[in-house]
Each structure stands twice: as C-alpha cells, then as structure tokens.
Amino acid sequence: MDHHVPRAITNGLRLRGVDVLTAHEDGASRIRDQALLDRATELERVLFTQDDDLLTEATQRQRQTFSGVIYAHQLRMSIGNCVRDLELVAQVGEPEDMTGQTLFLPL
C-alpha cells in the first residue's frame, strides 16, 4: 500500500485475510515514487495507490519490469468498493500476473 491509501482500506483487506504491507510498515513512507515502485518490485508485491503521480511513474515504466500497480482515483471509488475489488484481485490472481501491468479500479 502506498502511503496515500486510507487505513480503512488496509484494515478492510486484512479483515478479509488479504496479505497487505503498507509503505509505512516497510519504512518506505517517505521515499519518492520511483523508489517506492522499485521497493515493491524488490519485494515482489503489487503496489496499490491512489496517487496520480505514482500512476504516471508506472506508465513511464511500461517498457521496464516492475511488480505492477493497481490504481483507484480517491474521489471516484468508495472505500468499500476498493476493498471488494482489491480482495477479488488478491483471490484470483498471483503477483506475477501483474508484472509490468497497471490495473484500474473499479473492475
């Protein structure tokens, strides 16, 4: 989870048994978007964000390998719908399925 993501989304996913690591928990809450995406790739984790700047960084990397990004606009999707869609993605996919991809929510 990018540091811009509301805690309610993280908590909702954890209540549903989804393995979540926040940037804050990883000690990466103050690093730049490029480094955060590199860190997610290093950990082989898909990065969820609601930050337009991080989305721009992911788009620029389409020709490079990165772990994948899931994006939802902050104002266009409720917390409950984010939790529902992210849980679905976690249940039906594997992190390697998202390599080099950007997925936009809602599904």
DRENNUKOL-825440 format. One record per residue: x, y, z of N, C-alpha, C, CB in turn. Coordinates in Angstrom, 2 decimals. Glycine has a CB too. Layout:
// residues N
       npx       npy       npz      capx      capy      capz       cpx       cpy       cpz      cbpx      cbpy      cbpz
         X         Y         Z         X         Y         Z         X         Y         Z         X         Y         Z
...
// end
This chain:
// residues 107
       npx       npy       npz      capx      capy      capz       cpx       cpy       cpz      cbpx      cbpy      cbpz
      0.83     -1.18      0.00      0.00      0.00      0.00      0.88      1.25      0.00     -0.95     -0.01      1.21
      0.59      2.12     -0.94      1.21      3.42     -0.96      0.79      4.18      0.30      0.83      4.21     -2.25
      1.57      5.15      0.71      1.25      5.89      1.94      0.03      6.80      1.78      2.43      6.72      2.36
     -0.48      6.99      0.56     -1.68      7.81      0.35     -2.98      7.05      0.59     -1.67      8.36     -1.07
     -2.91      5.75      0.75     -4.10      4.91      0.86     -4.68      5.02      2.28     -3.76      3.44      0.53
     -6.00      5.26      2.38     -6.63      5.33      3.71     -6.47      4.02      4.48     -8.12      5.67      3.58
     -6.25      4.15      5.76     -6.08      2.98      6.63     -7.29      2.05      6.58     -5.82      3.44      8.06
     -8.46      2.60      6.35     -9.69      1.78      6.31     -9.61      0.73      5.20    -10.92      2.67      6.10
     -8.97      1.04      4.10     -8.82      0.07      3.01     -7.88     -1.05      3.46     -8.28      0.75      1.71
     -6.76     -0.69      4.05     -5.82     -1.69      4.56     -6.49     -2.58      5.59     -4.58     -1.00      5.17
     -7.18     -1.98      6.55     -7.84     -2.75      7.59     -8.93     -3.66      7.02     -8.45     -1.81      8.64
     -9.70     -3.15      6.07    -10.75     -3.96      5.45    -10.18     -5.18      4.75    -11.53     -3.12      4.46
     -9.07     -5.01      4.07     -8.44     -6.15      3.38     -7.90     -7.15      4.40     -7.30     -5.66      2.46
     -7.28     -6.67      5.44     -6.74     -7.58      6.45     -7.84     -8.37      7.15     -5.93     -6.80      7.49
     -8.97     -7.73      7.38    -10.11     -8.44      7.98    -10.60     -9.56      7.07    -11.26     -7.47      8.26
    -10.33     -9.45      5.79    -10.73    -10.47      4.81     -9.60    -11.46      4.50    -11.20     -9.80      3.52
     -8.52    -11.36      5.25     -7.43    -12.31      5.12     -6.44    -12.02      4.00     -7.99    -13.64      4.91
     -6.45    -10.80      3.46     -5.54    -10.43      2.39     -4.22     -9.96      3.01     -6.16     -9.33      1.47
     -3.11    -10.48      2.49     -1.77    -10.11      2.95     -1.44     -8.71      2.44     -0.71    -11.14      2.47
     -1.30     -7.77      3.35     -1.06     -6.37      3.00      0.17     -5.87      3.74     -2.29     -5.49      3.33
      1.01     -5.13      3.04      2.15     -4.45      3.64      2.06     -2.99      3.24      3.53     -5.09      3.18
      2.04     -2.10      4.22      1.98     -0.68      3.91      3.38     -0.11      3.76      1.21      0.08      5.01
      3.48      0.98      3.04      4.76      1.66      2.89      5.29      2.07      4.27      4.63      2.90      1.97
      4.40      2.50      5.13      4.79      2.91      6.47      5.41      1.73      7.24      3.58      3.47      7.24
      4.76      0.57      7.21      5.26     -0.60      7.92      6.62     -1.05      7.38      4.26     -1.75      7.82
      6.84     -0.82      6.10      8.09     -1.22      5.45      9.19     -0.16      5.62      7.85     -1.49      3.97
      8.87      0.94      6.27      9.85      2.01      6.43     10.06      2.82      5.16     11.16      1.44      6.89
      9.09      2.76      4.27      9.24      3.40      2.96      8.21      4.52      2.75      9.11      2.37      1.86
      7.66      5.04      3.80      6.59      6.04      3.65      7.08      7.40      3.20      5.85      6.19      4.94
      8.36      7.65      3.28      8.88      8.97      2.90      9.76      8.93      1.65      9.68      9.56      4.04
      9.81      7.80      0.98     10.65      7.73     -0.22      9.86      8.16     -1.45     11.20      6.30     -0.41
     10.56      8.56     -2.47      9.94      9.04     -3.71      9.24      7.89     -4.43     10.99      9.69     -4.64
      8.33      8.27     -5.33      7.52      7.29     -6.05      8.37      6.27     -6.79      6.60      7.99     -7.01
      9.44      6.71     -7.44     10.29      5.79     -8.19     10.88      4.73     -7.26     11.41      6.56     -8.91
     11.37      5.17     -6.11     11.97      4.25     -5.15     10.92      3.33     -4.53     12.70      5.03     -4.04
      9.72      3.84     -4.33      8.64      3.01     -3.77      8.25      1.91     -4.75      7.41      3.88     -3.44
      8.17      2.24     -6.02      7.87      1.23     -7.03      9.01      0.22     -7.13      7.61      1.90     -8.40
     10.24      0.68     -7.03     11.39     -0.23     -7.01     11.32     -1.16     -5.80     12.72      0.57     -6.99
     10.96     -0.62     -4.66     10.86     -1.42     -3.43      9.77     -2.48     -3.55     10.58     -0.51     -2.21
      8.63     -2.12     -4.09      7.55     -3.10     -4.29      8.02     -4.22     -5.23      6.29     -2.42     -4.86
      8.75     -3.85     -6.26      9.27     -4.84     -7.21     10.27     -5.76     -6.51      9.93     -4.14     -8.42
     11.13     -5.18     -5.70     12.12     -5.96     -4.95     11.43     -6.98     -4.04     13.02     -5.03     -4.11
     10.32     -6.59     -3.44      9.57     -7.46     -2.54      8.60     -8.39     -3.28      8.80     -6.63     -1.54
      8.53     -8.22     -4.61      7.60     -8.99     -5.46      6.16     -8.79     -5.01      7.96    -10.48     -5.43
      5.82     -7.53     -4.76      4.46     -7.17     -4.35      3.88     -6.18     -5.33      4.46     -6.58     -2.92
      2.59     -6.31     -5.55      1.85     -5.34     -6.36      1.59     -4.14     -5.47      0.51     -5.95     -6.93
      1.73     -2.95     -6.03      1.56     -1.72     -5.26      0.19     -1.10     -5.56      2.69     -0.71     -5.57
     -0.62     -0.90     -4.52     -1.89     -0.21     -4.68     -1.68      1.25     -4.32     -3.00     -0.85     -3.80
     -2.22      2.14     -5.16     -2.07      3.57     -4.92     -3.33      4.32     -5.34     -0.86      4.12     -5.66
     -3.48      5.50     -4.80     -4.49      6.44     -5.25     -3.81      7.76     -5.62     -5.56      6.66     -4.15
     -2.52      7.69     -5.85     -1.68      8.85     -6.15     -1.47      8.96     -7.66     -0.32      8.75     -5.41
     -1.94     10.05     -8.24     -1.79     10.25     -9.68     -0.33     10.30    -10.11     -2.48     11.54    -10.10
      0.55     10.85     -9.29      1.97     10.92     -9.64      2.60      9.53     -9.73      2.72     11.77     -8.62
      2.21      8.64     -8.82      2.75      7.29     -8.88      2.21      6.56    -10.11      2.40      6.51     -7.59
      0.98      6.83    -10.46      0.41      6.27    -11.68      1.20      6.71    -12.90     -1.07      6.67    -11.84
      1.60      7.97    -12.93      2.43      8.49    -14.02      3.76      7.75    -14.07      2.67     10.00    -13.85
      4.38      7.52    -12.93      5.64      6.77    -12.88      5.45      5.36    -13.42      6.17      6.72    -11.43
      4.38      4.69    -13.04      4.12      3.33    -13.55      3.92      3.33    -15.06      2.88      2.73    -12.86
      3.24      4.33    -15.56      3.00      4.43    -17.00      4.32      4.61    -17.75      2.05      5.60    -17.31
      5.21      5.40    -17.20      6.51      5.63    -17.82      7.37      4.36    -17.82      7.25      6.75    -17.11
      7.07      3.44    -16.93      7.86      2.20    -16.82      7.27      1.05    -17.63      7.97      1.80    -15.38
      6.32      1.28    -18.45      5.67      0.19    -19.17      6.66     -0.65    -19.96      4.63      0.74    -20.09
      7.78     -0.11    -20.33      8.79     -0.86    -21.08      9.82     -1.52    -20.18      9.49      0.05    -22.07
      9.69     -1.31    -18.88     10.61     -1.91    -17.92      9.84     -2.93    -17.08     11.26     -0.82    -17.01
     10.58     -3.72    -16.34      9.93     -4.67    -15.44      9.68     -4.00    -14.10     10.79     -5.95    -15.26
      8.44     -4.09    -13.65      8.08     -3.68    -12.30      6.97     -4.59    -11.83      7.65     -2.17    -12.24
      6.71     -4.59    -10.55      5.82     -5.58     -9.96      4.34     -5.39    -10.29      5.99     -5.58     -8.49
      3.97     -4.25    -10.78      2.57     -3.98    -11.10      1.98     -2.96    -10.15      1.76     -5.27    -11.05
      1.00     -2.23    -10.66      0.33     -1.19     -9.89     -1.17     -1.34    -10.07      0.81      0.23    -10.32
     -1.89     -1.19     -8.98     -3.34     -1.10     -9.02     -3.69      0.32     -8.60     -4.04     -2.18     -8.10
     -4.54      0.98     -9.38     -4.86      2.39     -9.13     -6.37      2.58     -9.03     -4.28      3.28    -10.25
     -6.77      3.40     -8.06     -8.16      3.85     -7.94     -8.13      5.33     -7.60     -8.94      3.02     -6.84
     -8.91      6.11     -8.30     -8.98      7.54     -8.01     -9.61      7.74     -6.64     -9.80      8.29     -9.12
     -9.05      8.65     -5.87     -9.51      8.89     -4.49    -10.97      9.27     -4.38     -8.68      9.97     -3.86
    -11.46     10.04     -5.33    -12.81     10.58     -5.21    -13.86      9.81     -6.01    -12.82     12.01     -5.64
    -13.44      8.85     -6.80    -14.38      8.17     -7.68    -14.72      6.75     -7.25    -13.83      8.13     -9.05
    -14.19      6.34     -6.11    -14.44      4.98     -5.66    -14.48      4.97     -4.14    -13.36      4.02     -6.19
    -15.52      4.35     -3.60    -15.66      4.29     -2.15    -14.64      3.32     -1.55    -17.09      3.88     -1.76
    -14.42      3.46     -0.27    -13.51      2.57      0.44    -14.02      1.13      0.34    -13.37      2.98      1.92
    -15.31      0.93      0.54    -15.88     -0.42      0.46    -15.68     -1.05     -0.90    -17.34     -0.38      0.79
    -15.87     -0.28     -1.96    -15.67     -0.82     -3.31    -14.20     -1.11     -3.58    -16.22      0.16     -4.35
    -13.30     -0.28     -3.06    -11.86     -0.56     -3.19    -11.52     -1.88     -2.52    -11.02      0.59     -2.58
    -12.00     -2.05     -1.30    -11.73     -3.28     -0.56    -12.25     -4.48     -1.33    -12.36     -3.22      0.85
    -13.49     -4.39     -1.82    -14.10     -5.50     -2.56    -13.28     -5.87     -3.80    -15.54     -5.14     -2.96
    -12.92     -4.87     -4.61    -12.18     -5.14     -5.84    -10.76     -5.63     -5.56    -12.12     -3.88     -6.70
    -10.09     -5.06     -4.56     -8.74     -5.50     -4.23     -8.75     -6.93     -3.67     -8.10     -4.54     -3.20
     -9.75     -7.26     -2.88     -9.87     -8.62     -2.38    -10.05     -9.60     -3.54    -11.05     -8.73     -1.39
    -10.87     -9.24     -4.50    -11.09    -10.10     -5.66     -9.79    -10.32     -6.43    -12.15     -9.49     -6.58
     -9.05     -9.24     -6.67     -7.77     -9.36     -7.38     -6.82    -10.27     -6.61     -7.13     -7.96     -7.58
     -6.77    -10.12     -5.30     -5.88    -10.94     -4.47     -6.28    -12.41     -4.50     -5.87    -10.43     -3.03
     -7.58    -12.68     -4.56     -8.06    -14.06     -4.55     -7.85    -14.78     -5.87     -9.53    -14.09     -4.20
     -8.01    -14.10     -6.98     -7.99    -14.79     -8.27     -6.65    -14.70     -8.99     -9.05    -14.22     -9.15
     -5.77    -13.86     -8.53     -4.51    -13.69     -9.24     -3.31    -13.97     -8.37     -4.41    -12.31     -9.79
     -2.18    -14.03     -9.04     -0.89    -14.15     -8.38     -0.10    -12.88     -8.68     -0.11    -15.43     -8.86
      0.80    -12.46     -7.79      1.56    -11.23     -8.04      2.25    -11.20     -9.39      2.58    -11.05     -6.96
      2.76    -12.34     -9.84      3.46    -12.36    -11.13      2.52    -12.09    -12.31      4.15    -13.70    -11.33
      1.21    -12.28    -12.12      0.24    -11.95    -13.17      0.20    -10.46    -13.46     -1.15    -12.44    -12.77
      0.60     -9.66    -12.49      0.53     -8.21    -12.61      1.85     -7.58    -13.08      0.14     -7.62    -11.28
      2.89     -8.37    -13.24      4.20     -7.83    -13.61      4.09     -6.94    -14.84      5.18     -8.97    -13.87
      4.56     -5.70    -14.68      4.57     -4.74    -15.77      3.20     -4.19    -16.15      5.17     -5.36    -16.95
      2.19     -4.45    -15.34      0.82     -4.05    -15.65      0.33     -2.95    -14.71     -0.11     -5.26    -15.57
     -0.62     -2.18    -15.20     -1.35     -1.23    -14.37     -2.83     -1.59    -14.48     -1.07      0.27    -14.80
     -3.46     -1.84    -13.35     -4.88     -2.21    -13.30     -5.63     -1.04    -12.70     -5.12     -3.52    -12.47
     -6.70     -0.64    -13.36     -7.50      0.49    -12.89     -8.77     -0.03    -12.23     -7.84      1.45    -14.04
     -9.08      0.49    -11.06    -10.33      0.18    -10.37    -11.30      1.33    -10.58    -10.09     -0.08     -8.86
    -12.60      1.07    -10.65    -13.26     -0.19    -10.37    -13.08     -1.19    -11.51    -14.74      0.04    -10.12
    -13.24     -2.49    -11.14    -13.11     -3.55    -12.14    -14.26     -3.49    -13.12    -13.07     -4.93    -11.46
// end
